[in-house]
Amino acid sequence: MRPGQRREDIPAWPIVCLRVGLLLMLTALAVSFLVTPNRGASLPYVILSAAGCGAALLATSLPRHRRPGARAGFIVLLAATLLLLAWTLLTARWPTDKLSILSGVYATLPTLRSTSVTWLAEGLQPNQLGGALATFVGFSIAIALGRRGARAPTWLRTAAGCLAFLGGLVVLLTGSRAALAGIIVAGMVLLVLRDKRWSILPAGVAAGLVTAQATESPGVIRLLLDDHTVGTNLVSRIDIWTSSVHGIEDHALTGIGLGVFNQVVPLRYPYETVGINHAVSQAHNVFLDVGLSLGLLGITAFILLLVSQFAMVVVSFRHDLPTKSLFLATASSLVVFLVFGITDSLGLSSPSGSVFWVWCIVFALYYRQEFDETAVDGGNRCPRTKAIP
């Protein structure tokens, strides 16, 4: 914090907004559970999201002496990145039909799918694993790049860079184009924030994509694809989005509940191109998915949570807070989460959606910490005089 700046000048409204969003989300979860057509299917996801909300609320109320430092946050989240990377490698159902050119690589990877556990033998959905891992890769990239004045120690940046590289390779193996797009966008944003001369990069990438489309250039990614063309996926996404919008129109206030998408939407709002036997567990758009599952209260809460978290990042840099590097890295994860959520979703009806609550907890824990510590006034430490409600 700059000399002469009082800590009470830091706005309290982002943490208040976060708390309101969490309380609204808990209310939306309860309402949607009461109206869902299958409470047994909804219950595990309601419990998971309620636990995330509760943990984030608790993080805003922990006493100062029990709050970890920023370095501890870096280490824990990088360790989580390593664990998720290993979990993805060992449990993913690799898309050999989608990335046949990598079939030889898949065959050499270690796996837990040979166990007698049924859900492990089937393998876990690679898109969801790839999306969840990509958010942590975004976090690692932010630490490795480190904006001037907001850098972690050298050894942490080195470890983060290695994890970002390995994690990016594993995301590529999952075949999730949305996850790759999220990592690329987050990386470009971080480069521009680090040095404005990188501003030409997004324009160059956009121009390259437009040129490739106009000239029908196959590109690197398309060379890896067989039957899963971009056009086919886009048509199916639009079909699912259209049915989801119809569902939102009929259940705007309460939603249909978590975990029942495939039990409700294909039957009540039939697809035009997607087969009814094709299992679709979510709306493939994070905002549509939350709106359909939890209704007006849920989407309002979700937007409040996003607004509060990005506001915390802005405040951390404007007031030069000690935790600004951690906030920036966490915001990078949210960028990946949202870019991935345009055509796919780490929905609340999936265990992979728990990554959203991880970032909520980080923001809640460290932003509130700035108010619990003493203020600096002209180089002399003095008690803070303004409290957060």
HUKAWO-V688348 format. One line per field, one symbol per residue. phi: phi as a letter, one per 30 degrees, with the letter a starting at -180 (. if undefined). Layout:
phi = ???
This chain:
phi = .deicdddddddddddddddddddddddddddddcddbddddeeddddddddddddddddbddedccddddddeddddddddddddddddbddddddcbddceddedcddacdddddeddddiceddddddddddddedddddddhdeibcdeeddddddddddddddddddddidddddddddddddddddddadddeddeddddddddddddchddidddddccddddddddddddddddddddddddbddcicjdibeddcddddbedccddddddbcadhaddddddddbidddddddddddddddddddddddchddcdddddddddddddeddeddcbadddcbeddddddeddddddddddeddddddcbiicdbddcccde
